[in-house]
Amino acid sequence: METNRITARPDASAGQVTTFYSYDSAPARSLALVHAAWLLAGREGARTPVLMIDWDLEAPGLHHYFGATSQASGNLRGGVLELFEACRAGLDRAASHAQPLRDTDGAAAAQAARVLDALDWDDYIERVDDSRPLYLMRAGRLDDSYGERVDRLDWDGLFGACPGLFRAFAARLAGRFTHVLIDCRSGRSAAASVCTALLPDKMVGLFTPDPRSLDGLRGVVARALDYRCSHEDEQRPLLVYPLPAPVEAAGEGRRRWRLGDAGRGVRGYQATLEKMLGESYGLASVTLDSYLDEVQLPQAAILGAPLPCGRAHPGQGDRLGPLRGIEALLEWLEPGHFPWRPLAEVRLLQAAEALRRRAADPQASSMVRELARLGHLYLGQHGELEAARRIEQHVIALEAGLHAMEEGKRGHPGARRAGDVPAGSSGAAGSEAPGPGAAGNGTAAGTDVLDEALSRLQELIDSRSPREARALADSLRSRVLRPSVAHPLRRRAAAMIKQVYLQEGDKDALLAFTQDEVSSLEGALIEAAVGRPLVAG
């Protein structure tokens, strides 16, 4: 494995800097970072460069997770400590030959750039995995003088000498790596302030059931956001992602820790986090139900988990293992969604973005471009429910295209619009009589069964029986999206199911069903494009 040079190619756009912080439980925090880094470096066919930085100078250890190759060079390779020692020396030399620095016309930024340009970055960064572009900047050279040199390094003095140094450092690394993950030391210190207030775009705050843990995290988050709000040159967003680390994976104690116990006067951490995030971002209220249902990292699981190694992870197939919690966290963190955004909406946005990238390919089919346009319309909406209605309108347009392709495959002379009555049909004009071969399960009997269920659903809607209507609507969701269901019947069923969700105000269910509908149509269009029959003829 080549560890002497940085072989990752600079990314076309700036990367993201994410700090992993915990007031306590440093081992769980470090392991969470390692597993997240390994997963991220495997993105895009293992072509996503990721850098881990061990900023826990008092208790360094990230290099221990990457085998003998990394550990063997521990006494030779420099890291965070040596890099900022070199910066301090560069600033001292500049100060001895120039006037005191005044931050005018970008003088501070220019000085920071000169100091960082003088560094040989390959001396401080090594590659630690030959199966993916995963890199490490260790805490420092662990020689006999390491402890004394850590004590001498003055973070406040560095900031005072060149306020733009840390911002420029983060920007320099974000220009080379898609993700920069910083393992910040626990507790409160000047180094922790650098890692939480000055460097990151995002912060993962791991906390444990110990009351001091969440209190410590709240204090660090508050100070970081207050600093950015009160300093004009630091007014940039900081996304905060709480990461609960219960002792065990399940049990009544974990539920009580999250939701509290009114009888005992115990407040759960979810309410505390919602209050903290609402106050931090100036929101009247936020809801973390969806996020906290998914994002949990049991300490027993992460501390006992096998370490990532090569192209496969020994625990990757374990749905209850630690990777499950990390993968869930990355669904929000990687694209930069707020943690109060529901998972169904997050996945819908991700699907729309994936379609947008596919549509950018000059060889993309018209179907892909149309679906990408649909996704773009969703992203441009301000209200989720209104967006879902707009998507529904364009789903109808896609169905029309699907019918045209289907009729063309059958050799019919002309394509009819979705919902039109075929010539010779006994149905009245404008009715939703099914076209040729439109049986719900490939037979007329299947259509009759589904039509009967929809009639029952309409009765429940009209009689204002929301509980029964919701149960029936949920049971019909998968059936009505089968490719064999006639399109007029599918459109009628989908409209009724959405009406039930709208009446209940359940935007999560509405968005999830709309996403399923789009996915079903995309699959049907692909099958039609390659000549497979969609409906039994």
C-alpha angles and dihedrals in degrees: 000000000000108000103157100075136042103245099176112112115233112263119245092236131035116278129225129258115214125184120207108209135176130170088216139356097065095176093058090047094050093047091049088054093048093051092045091050092050092051094046093049088057093060122113093021093314092304099117111106113221128184124200118201121200101212094163092102094167092056108019118182118134090108090063090069095062108063137248097314094064095038094050092063093047094107094046110040122077125223142170093329096051093042093057092040085059090048090051091051091048092051091048091052091049092048092053092056102038146046118274111284118263118185098236126133090000094303092148093050091047092051092049090051092051093050093048093044089060092061126095097222093193088070091066105037130064135181112242104180125048093195095064138011096271117150137183135208102195124210093258149290105315098216129136092278096050097101094048092048092051090053092050096050107103111203093182090050091051091051092047092050094049117007093187095054099094095044090050090047091054092045092050092054093042087057091059104034130047090216129023112190117193121202100210122200118253126253126025124311143127090268091053090051091053090052097045105032107028109031115036138080089192136021130205109204112199116195137175134210090269104109090224090061098063092037090053092049092050091053094050093047092048093050093047093051093042090053093052093047094048099046115069095208092050100051099127129122124272116195114206122205116188115214114197114207108194118188093240133028096238144007144097092283092062092050092048091049090055102040102025131223115266091191091060095037092245118148117213123233093242092066090046092051093046090052092047095050094043092053093042095054098033096248125146091225141344130197122215098180096115095041096049092044087065108027112073129130112193110209094220090056099046096043092049097040122115114253120252112263129180121318097336133052116217091221099039095109096049107104090195095044128105094265089066091063093044093048089051091050091051092055087071101027103047098057092033102247120163111253092239092063109105117249093238090057092045091055093046090053091047091051090051091050092049089052090049091056092048091049090055089068108100088221094053115126123246088249091060092047092050092050090048090053089052090052091048090054089054093050091052095056123100097206124052096215093049089047091054090052090052090050090052091056091054093044086062089054090051090050089055089054090048091054091049091053092045093051091047091054089053092052095243113162095236139016117241125211120257108272097021117130112242118243111273094025117139091220121107120256113277093019121128098242110159120253128229114316093001099141113145093232098019093281137076088243090061090053092049092052093051092043090052091051091051091050088053090049091052090052091053091049092049093047091050096240098150098172095052092040091052093049092050093044091052091050092052098048099094096036096057093050095057111120090235094064113102111253098236089050091046092050092049092049093046092050091052094048091050090049089057092051092046092051090053092046090233100152093169092059091043093052093044092052091047090052090050089049093052091047091050092050092047090054092047092050091050091051090048091050093056094046102257115144113250098192129036106254 
